[in-house]
Amino acid sequence: MLILSLLGALCGLLSGLVMVLFYAVIYLPTRYFLGADFDAFESLPMVWRVGLVIASCVVLAGILTLLPNRFHKVGVPYVIERLNYHGGNLPIMNGVVQFFSAVIALIGGLSIGKEGPAVHLGATLGGFLAEKAKLPQYGVETLLACGVAGAISAIFQTPLAGVLFAFEVIFLEYRQRYVLPVLLSSVVAALISHYVIGPLDLFSIGDISSVVFSSDLFVTCFVLVIFIVLLSALFLHAQKVLWHLSGLSVWWRFLLVAAASSLAAMYLPEALGSGYRALSQLLSGDLLVYSLLLLIVVKTLLTALTIGLGIPGGMIGPTFIIGGLAGVQAAFIFNHGEADIALFALLGMAAMMAACFQAPLTALVAIIEMTHSSEAIVPALFVIVLACLLMRVFFHQESVFAERLSYMGMSSNISPFQRYLRHHTVKPVAEAVLLLPASVPLEQVKDLASNVIDYVIFESDGRWQFVRRVALLDALQTLDVGPQSWLSIADDEVTMNLSLALESTAIPLIDEPSSLEAMLSWFQKTGLPEVLVSLSGSSFGLVSRHRLDQFLLKSE
């Protein structure tokens, strides 16, 4: 646990630094070269807005055309896929593609978020550290969770929400043995982000006054939940329709995104980018030129179109903002005062995040950490639970990431049996062996009578052989009837040639698998009954399929 905690802290440090770099690469060009803050696309001339959108789509299409198809897979669904089907091994090149493609898309004003790419980058860092440290499978999963939590923590500066996101969205369960390293990683990443970037004031939300639990409050919350559920269903079903176009050329798909985003750039520029600025303006009392309801619907469809057609970006940030805008709209409909607008914006964010990603605790904790206030807990729980229930009961929808994997014919979770295998190394089923030279002194063979190890291994003609200790002692007894051919004398030392004395069995030697799942897979592929495993500490262990089956049956 100490080693995993130290590696978790290192993972948090690296995640925080990479997120700072990611943040800087996105923000600096728009701030210093375009003369505008990030997401302030409406302040740019129309020619600039349209030009940036088209240029980013063309550049992305060109890059992905030149790259092999295996490098096109990025984002949160890809992280879950690699975790469930490839032992958490995330190729570095896919992470590099995710970094630069997300930067290009965000600078171009496409309707995506930086949080999804951040998760991919953090998970890649965790997997890389686990590979270099040669950790078993549970260690790989722990560091992968550390990377995910660190990335979310650094991007939002919400350490606890980062931890819950890793468990609720990536692993779809809470794992107690991972908690300490993941918490440490998340805290370190948040500190790095806070120290380098400074406090992230994403929204102009002041202190929320005490919430009065009136009937008007809960009626507005109920209407907000219905609105959020409809938006979530629209967001997901629009993507499902667009997934059927994945067979089209990347040029056709990205040109469709460019056309739709260009229309938004001309007539509704607030829909470009992540959308933080539009919500921030509303919360600070500024009025939008356009209809707020129109902006919400266009933002929802534009984000679904952009993500659904394969732009390598994230959807966490935009859905968060869509929910916030919906909350403001609900407050306007019921004529709530300015003091309640911020409250309903937060409730909308929490409900939208919970409905789209089925992450209720993450959504709740995120708004508490972002506002540094617990006043909204009760109404937030109301909208979160109701939104999640309605999405599951009436629309039968899981997390948007789970739905994406299901469409691809994959599961977002693994069976309890697989989980059990992954959380155990081969050491519980590895039997101790005694390593001897091919020609062993006779006195050393006699000493085996007092040894409790059942198996002996030796190397002969470049191959590993194994025999039972009892068989070796039985061969020694044949000296009672006279000299044997396997005896030899050199330098006044009598030795036994094990190859001549015994009928040994050749056995393959493999490196220690990462888990019992990998060991079982090896037996299934080779069909062999035993294998010699090189364990840590320069020792060997004999693993048999029979002993593995016995261990699993006993565990059940």
C-alpha positions, 0 to 999 in steps of 0.5 A, spaced: 500 500 500 505 504 501 508 503 494 501 504 491 500 511 495 507 513 493 506 512 485 499 515 486 502 521 489 507 521 483 501 520 478 497 526 481 503 530 480 504 528 473 497 529 472 496 536 475 502 538 470 500 535 464 493 538 465 496 545 467 500 544 460 493 542 457 490 548 460 495 553 457 496 550 450 488 551 449 488 558 453 494 562 451 493 562 443 486 565 444 488 570 450 494 573 446 493 572 439 486 573 438 485 578 444 479 574 447 478 570 453 477 562 452 470 561 449 469 568 448 467 567 440 462 572 440 466 577 441 470 575 435 468 578 428 464 573 424 469 571 419 474 569 424 469 565 428 467 561 421 474 561 419 476 558 426 471 552 425 472 550 418 480 550 419 480 546 425 475 541 422 480 541 416 486 540 420 483 534 424 480 531 418 487 531 415 491 529 421 486 523 422 487 521 415 494 520 415 494 516 422 492 509 422 485 507 425 488 504 431 490 511 433 483 514 432 480 511 438 480 516 444 476 519 450 472 516 456 469 510 452 476 508 450 479 508 457 473 504 459 474 499 453 482 498 455 480 497 462 475 492 461 478 488 455 486 490 455 488 490 462 488 498 462 494 498 457 493 505 454 497 506 448 501 513 449 500 515 441 493 515 442 494 519 448 498 524 444 493 524 439 488 526 444 492 532 447 493 535 440 486 534 437 482 536 443 487 543 443 485 544 435 478 543 436 477 547 442 481 553 439 477 552 433 471 553 437 468 546 436 462 545 441 466 540 446 469 540 453 476 539 455 474 534 461 473 528 457 480 528 453 483 530 460 481 523 463 484 520 457 490 523 458 490 522 466 489 514 465 494 514 460 499 517 465 497 512 470 497 506 466 504 508 463 507 508 471 504 502 472 507 499 466 514 502 468 513 499 475 511 492 473 505 492 477 500 487 478 493 488 475 490 491 481 496 496 481 494 497 474 487 499 475 489 503 482 494 507 478 489 508 472 484 511 477 489 515 480 490 518 473 483 519 472 481 522 479 488 527 478 485 529 471 478 531 473 481 534 480 486 539 476 481 541 471 475 543 476 480 543 482 475 539 485 479 533 489 473 529 492 469 529 485 475 527 481 475 521 486 468 519 485 468 520 478 473 515 477 469 510 481 462 512 478 464 513 471 470 509 469 469 503 474 462 503 475 463 501 483 466 503 489 473 500 491 475 500 498 482 498 496 484 503 491 481 509 496 487 512 499 492 512 493 486 515 489 485 520 494 492 522 494 493 523 487 487 527 487 489 532 492 496 533 489 493 534 482 489 539 485 494 543 489 499 543 483 493 546 479 491 551 484 499 553 485 500 554 478 494 556 475 491 559 481 483 559 483 479 557 477 473 561 478 469 558 472 462 561 474 461 568 477 457 564 483 457 568 490 455 565 496 448 561 496 444 564 501 440 559 506 435 555 501 428 556 503 424 549 502 418 552 500 413 549 495 415 553 489 422 551 490 420 544 489 415 545 483 421 549 480 426 543 481 421 538 479 420 542 472 427 542 472 428 535 472 423 534 467 427 539 462 433 536 464 431 529 462 428 531 456 435 534 454 439 528 456 434 524 452 435 528 446 443 529 447 443 521 447 439 519 442 442 524 437 448 521 438 445 514 437 443 516 430 449 519 428 453 513 430 450 509 424 454 514 420 461 512 423 462 508 416 463 515 412 470 518 411 472 522 416 472 528 411 465 527 410 463 527 417 468 533 419 465 537 414 458 536 416 461 538 423 464 544 420 457 546 416 453 546 423 458 549 427 459 555 422 451 556 422 452 557 429 458 561 429 454 566 424 447 566 428 448 563 435 456 564 437 454 563 444 453 555 442 461 555 440 466 552 445 465 549 452 459 554 453 462 557 460 462 564 458 454 564 456 453 561 463 457 566 466 454 572 463 447 570 465 449 568 472 453 575 473 446 579 470 448 580 463 442 578 458 443 574 452 441 577 445 438 571 443 433 566 446 435 562 452 431 556 450 434 556 443 441 557 446 440 550 450 437 546 444 442 548 439 448 547 444 445 540 446 444 538 438 451 541 436 455 538 442 451 531 440 453 532 433 460 534 434 461 528 439 457 523 435 461 524 428 467 523 431 471 529 433 476 527 438 473 531 444 469 531 451 462 532 453 462 533 460 463 540 460 458 542 455 453 537 458 455 541 465 453 548 462 447 545 458 444 543 465 446 550 468 443 554 462 437 549 463 437 551 471 437 559 469 431 558 464 427 554 469 428 560 474 426 565 469 420 561 467 417 561 475 420 568 476 425 567 481 429 572 484 436 574 482 438 570 489 435 564 486 438 564 479 445 561 481 442 556 485 438 553 480 444 553 475 447 549 480 441 544 480 441 544 473 448 542 472 448 537 478 442 534 474 444 534 467 451 530 469 447 525 473 442 524 468 447 523 462 453 519 466 449 516 471 454 519 477 449 522 482 455 522 488 460 525 483 455 531 481 453 532 488 460 533 491 462 537 484 457 543 486 459 543 493 466 543 492 465 548 486 461 553 491 464 551 497 457 551 500 453 545 503 446 550 502 444 546 496 445 539 498 437 537 499 434 540 493 441 537 489 439 530 492 432 531 490 433 533 482 439 528 482 436 522 484 429 524 480 433 525 474 437 518 474 431 514 476 427 518 470 432 516 465 433 509 467 425 507 468 422 511 462 428 511 457 432 505 459 438 509 459 445 508 462 451 512 462 452 515 455 459 512 455 456 505 457 451 506 451 457 508 446 460 501 448 454 497 448 453 500 441 460 497 439 458 490 442 462 491 448 460 491 456 462 497 460 463 493 466 466 486 467 463 480 471 464 479 478 468 472 476 473 476 472 474 482 477 476 476 482 481 474 478 484 480 476 484 482 484 489 476 485 496 475 483 498 468 481 502 467 488 496 464 492 496 458 487 504 458 485 507 452 489 514 453 491 520 449 487 527 448 489 532 450 483 538 445 482 544 444 477 543 439 472 549 435 476 548 436 483 552 433 489 550 427 492 550 429 499 545 435 497 540 430 494 540 426 501 539 433 504 532 433 500 529 428 505 528 433 510 526 438 505 518 440 505 518 443 498 515 438 493 518 440 486 525 440 483 527 444 477 533 444 473 535 446 466 538 441 461 540 442 454 537 449 454 530 447 457 527 447 464 525 440 467 521 439 473 521 432 477 517 431 484 522 431 490 520 424 492 522 421 485 529 424 486 529 420 493 527 414 490 532 414 485 537 415 490 535 409 493 537 405 487 544 406 490 543 400 494 543 395 489 550 398 486 553 403 482 548 407 477 550 410 470 548 417 473 553 417 478 560 421 476 566 423 480 570 429 479 575 433 484 573 428 489 565 429 489 560 425 487 554 428 483 548 425 480 546 427 473 539 429 474 537 428 466 540 421 467 537 419 473 530 421 472 524 421 467 523 429 468 518 433 464 519 439 460 516 445 462 515 452 459 518 458 463 514 465 463 514 471 466 509 472 472 502 474 469 499 480 472 493 477 475 490 470 475 485 472 469 492 472 465 494 466 468 487 462 466 487 465 459 494 462 458 492 455 460 486 456 456 490 458 450 496 453 450 492 447 453 498 445 458 497 443 465 503 446 468 508 452 467 514 455 471 513 462 473 518 467 474 516 471 480 519 477 483 525 476 487 528 472 482 524 466 485 520 461 481 513 458 482 510 452 479 503 453 477 498 448 475 491 448 472 489 443 477 491 447 483 488 454 479 481 450 479 482 448 486 483 455 488 477 458 484 472 452 487 475 453 494 474 461 493 467 460 491 
